[in-house]
């Protein structure tokens, strides 16, 4: 199943119930770097889902194995 909503774009539900999606490393901006009241974070890097989570082959979940 693929998920697309306000939280995740292209997320996938695995047979063990885990949801895989890209993760982001963010840094808090200094007050003088913010352009709006809600402008608090800067994305430092995007971590692809296949690198952010353990693979199904390596899981110890009893639902999969």
Biopython code that builds the backbone (N, CA, C, O; Angstrom):
import numpy as np
from Bio.PDB.StructureBuilder import StructureBuilder

atoms = [
    (1, "UNK", "N", (0.846, -1.171, 0.000)),
    (1, "UNK", "CA", (0.000, 0.000, 0.000)),
    (1, "UNK", "C", (0.899, 1.244, 0.000)),
    (1, "UNK", "O", (1.874, 1.315, 0.747)),
    (2, "UNK", "N", (0.560, 2.208, -0.837)),
    (2, "UNK", "CA", (1.310, 3.460, -0.888)),
    (2, "UNK", "C", (0.483, 4.571, -0.250)),
    (2, "UNK", "O", (-0.724, 4.665, -0.474)),
    (3, "UNK", "N", (1.138, 5.407, 0.543)),
    (3, "UNK", "CA", (0.470, 6.514, 1.223)),
    (3, "UNK", "C", (0.945, 7.851, 0.693)),
    (3, "UNK", "O", (2.137, 8.050, 0.458)),
    (4, "UNK", "N", (0.022, 8.751, 0.509)),
    (4, "UNK", "CA", (0.313, 10.130, 0.145)),
    (4, "UNK", "C", (-0.659, 11.003, 0.926)),
    (4, "UNK", "O", (-1.853, 11.023, 0.629)),
    (5, "UNK", "N", (-0.158, 11.718, 1.917)),
    (5, "UNK", "CA", (-0.991, 12.624, 2.695)),
    (5, "UNK", "C", (-0.147, 13.797, 3.168)),
    (5, "UNK", "O", (0.946, 14.019, 2.646)),
    (6, "UNK", "N", (-0.631, 14.551, 4.146)),
    (6, "UNK", "CA", (0.114, 15.722, 4.611)),
    (6, "UNK", "C", (1.399, 15.336, 5.350)),
    (6, "UNK", "O", (2.308, 16.158, 5.469)),
    (7, "UNK", "N", (1.488, 14.111, 5.843)),
    (7, "UNK", "CA", (2.664, 13.661, 6.582)),
    (7, "UNK", "C", (3.733, 13.071, 5.673)),
    (7, "UNK", "O", (4.922, 13.323, 5.868)),
    (8, "UNK", "N", (3.323, 12.295, 4.694)),
    (8, "UNK", "CA", (4.294, 11.551, 3.887)),
    (8, "UNK", "C", (3.849, 11.500, 2.422)),
    (8, "UNK", "O", (2.660, 11.424, 2.112)),
    (9, "UNK", "N", (4.835, 11.543, 1.546)),
    (9, "UNK", "CA", (4.605, 11.364, 0.109)),
    (9, "UNK", "C", (5.326, 10.088, -0.319)),
    (9, "UNK", "O", (6.536, 9.961, -0.132)),
    (10, "UNK", "N", (4.596, 9.161, -0.883)),
    (10, "UNK", "CA", (5.195, 7.919, -1.367)),
    (10, "UNK", "C", (5.574, 6.943, -0.271)),
    (10, "UNK", "O", (6.461, 6.114, -0.472)),
    (11, "UNK", "N", (4.920, 7.016, 0.894)),
    (11, "UNK", "CA", (5.192, 6.060, 1.973)),
    (11, "UNK", "C", (4.641, 4.689, 1.629)),
    (11, "UNK", "O", (3.670, 4.576, 0.882)),
    (12, "UNK", "N", (5.253, 3.657, 2.166)),
    (12, "UNK", "CA", (4.815, 2.293, 1.877)),
    (12, "UNK", "C", (4.627, 1.521, 3.176)),
    (12, "UNK", "O", (5.454, 1.601, 4.085)),
    (13, "UNK", "N", (3.525, 0.770, 3.255)),
    (13, "UNK", "CA", (3.248, -0.103, 4.386)),
    (13, "UNK", "C", (3.790, -1.486, 4.050)),
    (13, "UNK", "O", (3.446, -2.060, 3.016)),
    (14, "UNK", "N", (4.634, -2.017, 4.924)),
    (14, "UNK", "CA", (5.222, -3.340, 4.720)),
    (14, "UNK", "C", (4.362, -4.419, 5.376)),
    (14, "UNK", "O", (3.486, -4.101, 6.180)),
    (15, "UNK", "N", (4.598, -5.690, 5.045)),
    (15, "UNK", "CA", (3.819, -6.783, 5.635)),
    (15, "UNK", "C", (3.898, -6.839, 7.161)),
    (15, "UNK", "O", (2.984, -7.359, 7.802)),
    (16, "UNK", "N", (4.975, -6.312, 7.755)),
    (16, "UNK", "CA", (5.089, -6.326, 9.214)),
    (16, "UNK", "C", (4.417, -5.116, 9.860)),
    (16, "UNK", "O", (4.510, -4.930, 11.073)),
    (17, "UNK", "N", (3.732, -4.284, 9.048)),
    (17, "UNK", "CA", (3.009, -3.137, 9.579)),
    (17, "UNK", "C", (3.820, -1.856, 9.651)),
    (17, "UNK", "O", (3.273, -0.805, 9.985)),
    (18, "UNK", "N", (5.102, -1.915, 9.348)),
    (18, "UNK", "CA", (5.943, -0.720, 9.361)),
    (18, "UNK", "C", (5.630, 0.156, 8.154)),
    (18, "UNK", "O", (5.287, -0.344, 7.083)),
    (19, "UNK", "N", (5.751, 1.458, 8.339)),
    (19, "UNK", "CA", (5.590, 2.374, 7.220)),
    (19, "UNK", "C", (6.954, 2.942, 6.872)),
    (19, "UNK", "O", (7.626, 3.532, 7.718)),
    (20, "UNK", "N", (7.356, 2.763, 5.628)),
    (20, "UNK", "CA", (8.624, 3.306, 5.150)),
    (20, "UNK", "C", (8.370, 4.638, 4.462)),
    (20, "UNK", "O", (7.449, 4.763, 3.654)),
    (21, "UNK", "N", (9.180, 5.619, 4.782)),
    (21, "UNK", "CA", (9.112, 6.916, 4.118)),
    (21, "UNK", "C", (10.445, 7.609, 4.280)),
    (21, "UNK", "O", (11.223, 7.274, 5.174)),
    (22, "UNK", "N", (10.707, 8.568, 3.424)),
    (22, "UNK", "CA", (11.944, 9.327, 3.521)),
    (22, "UNK", "C", (11.977, 10.074, 4.859)),
    (22, "UNK", "O", (10.938, 10.496, 5.367)),
    (23, "UNK", "N", (13.152, 10.229, 5.409)),
    (23, "UNK", "CA", (13.351, 10.962, 6.655)),
    (23, "UNK", "C", (14.196, 12.198, 6.342)),
    (23, "UNK", "O", (14.931, 12.224, 5.355)),
    (24, "UNK", "N", (14.085, 13.197, 7.175)),
    (24, "UNK", "CA", (14.818, 14.439, 6.965)),
    (24, "UNK", "C", (15.612, 14.803, 8.209)),
    (24, "UNK", "O", (15.103, 14.738, 9.327)),
    (25, "UNK", "N", (16.862, 15.186, 8.000)),
    (25, "UNK", "CA", (17.678, 15.741, 9.060)),
    (25, "UNK", "C", (17.514, 17.249, 8.959)),
    (25, "UNK", "O", (17.795, 17.835, 7.914)),
    (26, "UNK", "N", (17.058, 17.885, 10.044)),
    (26, "UNK", "CA", (16.807, 19.322, 10.026)),
    (26, "UNK", "C", (17.623, 20.013, 11.111)),
    (26, "UNK", "O", (18.053, 19.400, 12.089)),
    (27, "UNK", "N", (17.818, 21.289, 10.906)),
    (27, "UNK", "CA", (18.555, 22.127, 11.847)),
    (27, "UNK", "C", (17.657, 23.313, 12.212)),
    (27, "UNK", "O", (16.990, 23.884, 11.350)),
    (28, "UNK", "N", (17.649, 23.669, 13.478)),
    (28, "UNK", "CA", (16.863, 24.809, 13.920)),
    (28, "UNK", "C", (17.557, 26.093, 13.472)),
    (28, "UNK", "O", (18.762, 26.261, 13.661)),
    (29, "UNK", "N", (16.777, 26.996, 12.876)),
    (29, "UNK", "CA", (17.330, 28.263, 12.403)),
    (29, "UNK", "C", (17.546, 29.226, 13.567)),
    (29, "UNK", "O", (16.836, 29.176, 14.572)),
    (30, "UNK", "N", (18.517, 30.084, 13.420)),
    (30, "UNK", "CA", (18.711, 31.175, 14.373)),
    (30, "UNK", "C", (17.575, 32.172, 14.155)),
    (30, "UNK", "O", (17.063, 32.276, 13.040)),
    (31, "UNK", "N", (17.170, 32.903, 15.184)),
    (31, "UNK", "CA", (16.058, 33.843, 15.043)),
    (31, "UNK", "C", (16.230, 34.824, 13.883)),
    (31, "UNK", "O", (15.247, 35.154, 13.220)),
    (32, "UNK", "N", (17.427, 35.289, 13.623)),
    (32, "UNK", "CA", (17.624, 36.259, 12.538)),
    (32, "UNK", "C", (17.583, 35.617, 11.145)),
    (32, "UNK", "O", (17.548, 36.334, 10.145)),
    (33, "UNK", "N", (17.586, 34.288, 11.061)),
    (33, "UNK", "CA", (17.501, 33.586, 9.775)),
    (33, "UNK", "C", (16.051, 33.313, 9.359)),
    (33, "UNK", "O", (15.788, 33.026, 8.191)),
    (34, "UNK", "N", (15.125, 33.399, 10.294)),
    (34, "UNK", "CA", (13.719, 33.105, 10.014)),
    (34, "UNK", "C", (13.064, 34.278, 9.295)),
    (34, "UNK", "O", (13.246, 35.438, 9.664)),
    (35, "UNK", "N", (12.292, 33.944, 8.251)),
    (35, "UNK", "CA", (11.612, 35.000, 7.497)),
    (35, "UNK", "C", (10.161, 35.177, 7.945)),
    (35, "UNK", "O", (9.556, 36.218, 7.687)),
    (36, "UNK", "N", (9.600, 34.169, 8.613)),
    (36, "UNK", "CA", (8.230, 34.201, 9.122)),
    (36, "UNK", "C", (8.219, 33.580, 10.519)),
    (36, "UNK", "O", (9.197, 32.961, 10.940)),
    (37, "UNK", "N", (7.121, 33.749, 11.224)),
    (37, "UNK", "CA", (6.999, 33.213, 12.593)),
    (37, "UNK", "C", (7.152, 31.693, 12.623)),
    (37, "UNK", "O", (7.715, 31.143, 13.569)),
    (38, "UNK", "N", (6.652, 31.019, 11.593)),
    (38, "UNK", "CA", (6.684, 29.558, 11.523)),
    (38, "UNK", "C", (7.945, 29.020, 10.835)),
    (38, "UNK", "O", (8.112, 27.804, 10.740)),
    (39, "UNK", "N", (8.821, 29.884, 10.362)),
    (39, "UNK", "CA", (10.022, 29.506, 9.616)),
    (39, "UNK", "C", (11.135, 29.135, 10.603)),
    (39, "UNK", "O", (12.011, 29.949, 10.895)),
    (40, "UNK", "N", (11.090, 27.898, 11.111)),
    (40, "UNK", "CA", (11.970, 27.491, 12.206)),
    (40, "UNK", "C", (13.089, 26.530, 11.818)),
    (40, "UNK", "O", (14.119, 26.489, 12.491)),
    (41, "UNK", "N", (12.907, 25.749, 10.739)),
    (41, "UNK", "CA", (13.832, 24.665, 10.431)),
    (41, "UNK", "C", (14.417, 24.784, 9.031)),
    (41, "UNK", "O", (13.786, 25.318, 8.118)),
    (42, "UNK", "N", (15.642, 24.274, 8.880)),
    (42, "UNK", "CA", (16.308, 24.173, 7.588)),
    (42, "UNK", "C", (16.615, 22.695, 7.353)),
    (42, "UNK", "O", (17.197, 22.030, 8.210)),
    (43, "UNK", "N", (16.222, 22.192, 6.192)),
    (43, "UNK", "CA", (16.516, 20.789, 5.854)),
    (43, "UNK", "C", (17.999, 20.686, 5.510)),
    (43, "UNK", "O", (18.487, 21.357, 4.601)),
    (44, "UNK", "N", (18.708, 19.832, 6.254)),
    (44, "UNK", "CA", (20.134, 19.613, 6.029)),
    (44, "UNK", "C", (20.333, 18.498, 5.007)),
    (44, "UNK", "O", (21.158, 18.618, 4.102)),
    (45, "UNK", "N", (19.568, 17.405, 5.156)),
    (45, "UNK", "CA", (19.657, 16.310, 4.188)),
    (45, "UNK", "C", (18.397, 15.459, 4.226)),
    (45, "UNK", "O", (17.666, 15.427, 5.216)),
    (46, "UNK", "N", (18.172, 14.774, 3.118)),
    (46, "UNK", "CA", (17.053, 13.845, 2.991)),
    (46, "UNK", "C", (17.630, 12.437, 3.010)),
    (46, "UNK", "O", (18.566, 12.135, 2.270)),
    (47, "UNK", "N", (17.075, 11.584, 3.848)),
    (47, "UNK", "CA", (17.538, 10.202, 3.955)),
    (47, "UNK", "C", (16.485, 9.320, 3.285)),
    (47, "UNK", "O", (15.358, 9.237, 3.773)),
    (48, "UNK", "N", (16.831, 8.660, 2.176)),
    (48, "UNK", "CA", (15.857, 7.819, 1.479)),
    (48, "UNK", "C", (15.345, 6.690, 2.378)),
    (48, "UNK", "O", (16.078, 6.174, 3.222)),
    (49, "UNK", "N", (14.098, 6.322, 2.188)),
    (49, "UNK", "CA", (13.454, 5.304, 3.015)),
    (49, "UNK", "C", (14.256, 4.005, 3.071)),
    (49, "UNK", "O", (14.343, 3.381, 4.128)),
    (50, "UNK", "N", (14.841, 3.592, 1.950)),
    (50, "UNK", "CA", (15.581, 2.321, 1.939)),
    (50, "UNK", "C", (16.858, 2.373, 2.772)),
    (50, "UNK", "O", (17.411, 1.327, 3.112)),
    (51, "UNK", "N", (17.335, 3.570, 3.105)),
    (51, "UNK", "CA", (18.511, 3.706, 3.973)),
    (51, "UNK", "C", (18.119, 4.024, 5.416)),
    (51, "UNK", "O", (18.899, 3.788, 6.338)),
    (52, "UNK", "N", (16.922, 4.555, 5.609)),
    (52, "UNK", "CA", (16.491, 4.984, 6.935)),
    (52, "UNK", "C", (15.935, 3.839, 7.789)),
    (52, "UNK", "O", (15.896, 3.944, 9.015)),
    (53, "UNK", "N", (15.514, 2.771, 7.160)),
    (53, "UNK", "CA", (14.866, 1.669, 7.878)),
    (53, "UNK", "C", (15.568, 0.349, 7.611)),
    (53, "UNK", "O", (16.252, 0.191, 6.600)),
    (54, "UNK", "N", (15.393, -0.594, 8.522)),
    (54, "UNK", "CA", (15.945, -1.937, 8.368)),
    (54, "UNK", "C", (15.167, -2.673, 7.274)),
    (54, "UNK", "O", (13.960, -2.474, 7.136)),
    (55, "UNK", "N", (15.830, -3.499, 6.515)),
    (55, "UNK", "CA", (15.165, -4.235, 5.439)),
    (55, "UNK", "C", (14.320, -5.371, 6.010)),
    (55, "UNK", "O", (14.541, -5.819, 7.136)),
    (56, "UNK", "N", (13.346, -5.833, 5.217)),
    (56, "UNK", "CA", (12.521, -6.962, 5.658)),
    (56, "UNK", "C", (13.366, -8.210, 5.879)),
    (56, "UNK", "O", (13.069, -9.008, 6.768)),
    (57, "UNK", "N", (14.410, -8.387, 5.084)),
    (57, "UNK", "CA", (15.278, -9.549, 5.223)),
    (57, "UNK", "C", (16.021, -9.543, 6.562)),
    (57, "UNK", "O", (16.314, -10.601, 7.118)),
    (58, "UNK", "N", (16.323, -8.345, 7.075)),
    (58, "UNK", "CA", (17.089, -8.223, 8.314)),
    (58, "UNK", "C", (16.219, -8.079, 9.565)),
    (58, "UNK", "O", (16.737, -8.088, 10.682)),
    (59, "UNK", "N", (14.904, -7.946, 9.386)),
    (59, "UNK", "CA", (14.031, -7.752, 10.537)),
    (59, "UNK", "C", (13.901, -9.008, 11.370)),
    (59, "UNK", "O", (14.029, -10.117, 10.853)),
    (60, "UNK", "N", (13.651, -8.844, 12.633)),
    (60, "UNK", "CA", (13.414, -9.965, 13.531)),
    (60, "UNK", "C", (11.936, -10.080, 13.886)),
    (60, "UNK", "O", (11.559, -10.823, 14.793)),
    (61, "UNK", "N", (11.103, -9.332, 13.157)),
    (61, "UNK", "CA", (9.662, -9.296, 13.407)),
    (61, "UNK", "C", (9.039, -10.667, 13.103)),
    (61, "UNK", "O", (9.254, -11.223, 12.026)),
    (62, "UNK", "N", (8.278, -11.199, 14.046)),
    (62, "UNK", "CA", (7.655, -12.514, 13.860)),
    (62, "UNK", "C", (6.534, -12.478, 12.827)),
    (62, "UNK", "O", (6.147, -13.532, 12.322)),
    (63, "UNK", "N", (6.001, -11.306, 12.495)),
    (63, "UNK", "CA", (4.964, -11.214, 11.460)),
    (63, "UNK", "C", (5.529, -11.474, 10.075)),
    (63, "UNK", "O", (4.798, -11.876, 9.169)),
    (64, "UNK", "N", (6.833, -11.245, 9.902)),
    (64, "UNK", "CA", (7.461, -11.433, 8.601)),
    (64, "UNK", "C", (8.175, -12.768, 8.524)),
    (64, "UNK", "O", (8.107, -13.450, 7.501)),
    (65, "UNK", "N", (8.855, -13.147, 9.584)),
    (65, "UNK", "CA", (9.681, -14.374, 9.561)),
    (65, "UNK", "C", (8.908, -15.594, 10.004)),
    (65, "UNK", "O", (9.458, -16.695, 10.039)),
]
sb = StructureBuilder()
sb.init_structure("model")
sb.init_model(0)
sb.init_chain("A")
sb.init_seg("    ")
for serial, (resi, resn, name, xyz) in enumerate(atoms, 1):
    if name == "N":
        sb.init_residue(resn, " ", resi, " ")
    sb.init_atom(name, np.array(xyz, "f"), 0.0, 1.0, " ", f" {name:<3s}", serial, name[0])
structure = sb.get_structure()
